[in-house]
Amino acid sequence: MKTCVVLSDSHGRRRNVEKIMPLFAENDFVIHLGDGSADVRDFSREHPEKALVMKGNCDFSYGMDEYVLETEGVRVLCCHGHKYGVKTGLARLAARAKELDCSVALYGHTHRADIARIDGVLCIDPGSLGDYASPSYCYLVLHAGAVTPTIVPVV
């Protein structure tokens, strides 16, 4: 079993990142899906084996465009989502995931937490950790081919 903390769109609002930072040590992966990637730069330098950091449309120098995580019999596409037009629909994102033989796609950019199955692909947006009113992240469990996402509000 592998566990992940998935966050996105922190936009420099480090207070919420710091609130959940104790969870980083307890999980196998910490995945930042962009727009505020620098908010986890120190952690990713200290723990490169567990930090996956994507570059969002507001990140100019730090992070990967996309990454495929393969663990526990699951292939997971990690990206910010802006290049796939996620604000207007998830079909392009799901198509890219299928092209890469991924059954899960993690994305951000919309600032709205969502879990949806699109054309057989489980698409998960953890919401915006930088949101003032309702910040959230996703706790993701991968085990023997099964995927269990939970959106967690940050208070």
N, C-alpha and C positions, 0 to 999 in steps of 0.2 A: 504494500500500500504506500502511495506517495500523496502528500498533502501540499497544497499551494495556497499562498495568499496572493490574490490577483487584484491589483489596483490600477486606476487610471485617472487621468485628468486631475492631478493634484495641483497643478498650476502654481507651484511655489508656496502653497499654503501648508507649510511644513508642520503646523500644529497637529493636524489630523494624521499625517504620516507618523509623527512621533507617538501619537496615541496608540497606534497599532504596531509600532516597531518591536515591542516585546514578543509579538507573535512570530516575527521573522525567524528567530532562533529555533522555534518549535516546529517549523515546517520545512519540508524538503526543498521547496522552491518559492521564491518571491518574484512575481512577474508584474512589472510596471508596463502598462500598455501605451504610455506616451502622454505628452503634454504635462510636463513636470518631471521628465526623466531625471533631471539633475537632483531632484528631491531624494533620490535613493542612490546617488553616485557614490557617497562614502561607503554605504553598506555594500554596494556591488564591488567596490575595490577590495573591501575586507573579506568578502565571501563570493568570489567569482564563480565558485562551483554551484551556487544555488540562486544567483541573481540573473534574471533575464530581463533586459531593459529595451523596450521598443522606443522608436522615435516618432513623436506625433507631429502634427502640422505646426505646432508652436515650439517645437524643439529644433534647434538649428545645428547642434554639433554632437549630441550624445545620444546613443541608442542605435539599435538595429531597425531596419525597415520592417522586417518580418522574420519570424523564426519558427521552425517546426520542432516541437518538443515531443520526443517519443519515449514513453515510459509506461510500464504496467500494461502493455498491449494496446495502448491508445496513442494515436498521433493527433497532436494539438497544434493548430495554426495560431500563432500569437502575432497580432498587428494592432495598429492604432485604429484602422478602419476607414480613415478619410479617403484613401485611394480606391476604396470599393463603394463609395457613396452610401455609407451605412445610415446617414440621416434620412435618406429617401427609401430605403429598403435593404434587405439582407441577401437578395438573390446573387449579386456579384460576389459578395463575401463567401457565401456557401459554395458557389462555383469554383472559386479559388481554392477553398479548402478541399473540395473533391478532386481538383486537379493535382493537389499535393498528397492525395490519399489520406486526408485527415477527416476524422469523424467529429471533431470539435473545433470551433473557431472562437478565440477570445479576441474581443475588440473593445474599443472605447469610443471617444469622439462625440457621442450623442449626449453625454452627461445624464443618461437615464438608464438605471439598472434594468436589465431585461434578460430573460432566458427563453429562447424560442428554438423550435426545431424547424429548419428550412431545408427542404429537399434532402432529408436524411442527415443533415449536419446540425449538431447541437451548437447554437450560437449564443454566446454569453457575454454580456456587457456588465461589468461590475458596478457601473455608475461612476459618479465623479467623487473622488475623495476630497477634492477641493471645493465642493459645493457648500455654500454657507448654510442652507436650510436643511438638506437631507443627504449628508455625505454617506458613502457606502463603499464596501469592497466585496469581493467574492472569496469564500472559503471553498476550495475545490479539492475533492478527493478522487483519486484515480486508483482503481484496484482491479486487477485481473480482467481488464477490458471494460469495466464499468466506470461511469463518470457520475459523480454526485456534486452538483453545484449548490451553494447556499449564499444568497445575498445577505450581507450583514450590515445593518446600519451602524454608524459610528456616532456615539453620543458624547 
